[in-house]
């Protein structure tokens, strides 16, 4: 049986796309990877050995590693049944539903990996080690495609999880999108005195370094984030009410549940 994949085209050769390229090169000897991106980004990715060639090439796997809005636009191009298409978008419902409606041979993907830096220089083949890697099959996916993507995720060191697009979006709104908003807001609220802060604040505001151009489309398509924000606001209000009333039992219980004595 021939190795799959042998030829990969990656749209977006920054942190995630570049890291995927490096991880695939390490895991699949002889693989050839083409990159599609802005000319200046492609030049850096070529120089760093992340990709082998720039521009469209025949491929058996296409990876869309661009912001979510761009992924939604790119999906229109892929109706050929010969090429499996996947993505790394941080929301899945809008992307998966469009791919299914158009009959694209598609498996939605989302590796839960990343750092606050961006660009090809930040790429690493180790980025996905032990990271959850969500896979969201759709009805237009070819037979056996889920199994192929499961194997790829395992080979690059990730821990694959098969999940529906809606369940994915509900989950990551809580464990990824909400923390990003809170970290950025906290960084902004404390910006005047961050030079005096200890490591606790630095840890909590690390995510605030993430670029908004990546998050804009995530927030637009994260249908469950408003609910998570409202739930968090209600819990904060209860804590505030308890403090004003001099009742610290609820706060004590919270600390104990999270391991503090």
N, C-alpha and C positions, 0 to 999 in steps of 0.2 A: 504493500500500500504506500502511495506517495505521501510524503510529509505534507501536512497542512498546518499553517500556510507556507507557501513558497515565495509568493510575491505579494507584498502589502503596500497599499497606498494610504498614507496618513495625511488627512487634512488638518493642519495645525501642528506645528513642530515645536511648540513651547514646552512648558514644564511637563504636562501630562502626556501629550503626544510624543515628545522627545524621550521621556522615560519609558513609554511603551515600546518605542523603537529600539532603545538600548536593551530592554528586558527581552524582547523578541529575538534580537540578534544573539544574545547570550544563550537563550533557551532553544533556538532552532538554527543549528549550523547551516550555513549556505543560504539563508533567507535573504531576499533582496527587498529593500525598503525605499520607496519613493515618497517624497514630501511635497506638499502643496501649501504655500503660505505666502506672506509678503516677501518680496525679493531679499530684503535685508535680513529677515529671519532665516530664510532658506540658506543664504550664504553662511551664516553662523552655524546652522545645523550641519551643513556639508563639511565645514572646516573642523567641527568637533567630532565628525564621524558618526553622527546620529542617523543620518540618511545616506543612501548610496547615490541617489540621483534626485534632481528636482523636476517637478512637472508631472503631468498625468502619464501613467504607464499602465499596461495591462496588469491586472491584479486578481488574485482569488479571494482577497480579503481587503475591504476598505474600512478604515477607522476614521470616524468623524470626531476630532478632538478640538473642536472650536467652541466658542460660546453657544449657549442653547439657541439663541435666535438665529445664528448662522447655520446650526445643524438643521433647524426647521426649514431653512431655505435650500440647503444642499440636498435634502432627501429627494427632492423632485428629480434629480439627475439619475437616480439609480433604480431603473426598472428592469435591467438585465437580470435574468435568472441565474447567470453563470457566476456572479460575484456576490458573496455574502457581505452584508454591510452591518457594522455595529457602530456604537458611539460611546462617549464617556460623559454625556450630559448629566448634570446634577438634578434635573427633574426628568421624569420619564413619560408621564401620561400624554402630554401634548405630542411629543416626538413619536412615541409608539403608535398612537392612534392615527397619526398622519401616515406613517410608514405602512401600517396595515391597510388603510383606506386606498393607498396608491398601489398596493400589491408589491411593495419593495421586499426583497429577501433579507429580512432584518431581524437582529436580536438586539434589544436595548441593553446598554451596559453602563455601569457607574462604579468605578473603583473608588472606594472611600480612602483616598490617599491624596496627599498634597502638603505643600508648605507655603509660607506666605510669599516666598520669592516666585518670580515668573521668568519665562524665557528659556531658550535652549541651554544656556549656561547652568541653569538650576536642575536640569534633567539628570536622573540617576537610574540605573537598572535595578537598584534596590528599593525604589520608592514603594513598590507593591508588596514587599515582603510581609506576610501575615496580615495583610489588609483585607477587609471584606470587599468582595467584588460582586455587586448586584447584577444579575442577568434577568432581563424581562422579555420572554418570548412573546411573539405576536402570531396571529393566524397565518400571516404571509411568510413566516419563516420556513426555509426548506427543511425537509426531513433530515434529522440528524444534526441540525445546526446548533441546537442547544448543547448537545454532547460535545461538539467541536469547541464551542466557546468555554465550556466547563474545563476542558483539557487545557486550553490556552491559558485560562486564568490560573489554574494550578501550576502550570509549567513556569509562569513568571513569578511564582511565590505567593500568589494571593489565595484567599479563601472564598471560593465562589458561593453565592446564595441565589437561588432561583426564586423570584418573587413577582407578583403582578405589578404593573405600572402604578396602579392606584395605591397599593399597599406600600410600594417603594416611596412614593411622594409623601404619603402620610408619615412614614417613619423618618425620612430625612428632614422633613420640616421640623421635627422635634430635636433630632440629634445633630443636625448640621446647620440648617438655615437659621433657626432660633439662636444658637450660640454665636453665629456670625453677627447678627443684628445686635445682640447684647454686648459682645466684645467691642464692636465699633462705637456703640453709644457710650459705653463706659470709658473708652479711650477719649472720646470727645468731651465728656463731662469732667474728666480729671486732667485734661491736657495742660492746664495752667501750672500743675505741680508734679508732673510725671518725673522730673529730674530729681525729686526728693523721695520718690516711692521706692519700696523694696521689691524683691523678686515676685511677691504675690501679685501685685498689680501688673507687672510686666508679663507674667504668665497669663493673666486673665485678658489682657489686651493684645496678645500676640496676633490674633486673627484680624485685628484692625488693619494690619498691613496688606490685606488682600485687595486687589484692584477692583474697582466698582464695575469696570466694563465686563468682567466675568460674572458679577453678581446681578447686574441689571436684569438680564433675561431670566435668571433663576427666580428672582422675586416676582417677575411678571407671570411666570408659569407655575409657581408654587401655590397651588390652590388651597393647601392645608396650613400654610404659614399664618394667615390672619387668625385662625382658630388657636394655634399654639401661642401666638402673641397675647391674645385676649386671656387665655387660661393663665399665662404667666403674670399678666397684669393683675388679675384677680388674686393670685397667690401673694404677690407683692403688697397689694392693698390690705390683705388680711394680716400680714406681718406688720405693716405700718400701724394698723388699728390696734393690734396687740401691744405694740411698744407705747403708743400714746396712752393706752389704758393701764400701763404698768404691769401687764400680764405677759410673762416671758415663758409660760409653759409650752406654748405652741412652738416658739423658737427653740427651746431646749429639746423638745421632741424631734425637731428637724435636725439639729446637730447630732443627736444620738442615732437617728436613722442613718445618717451619712458617716458614722464612725467616730465622731468626736465625743468625748466624755466631759 
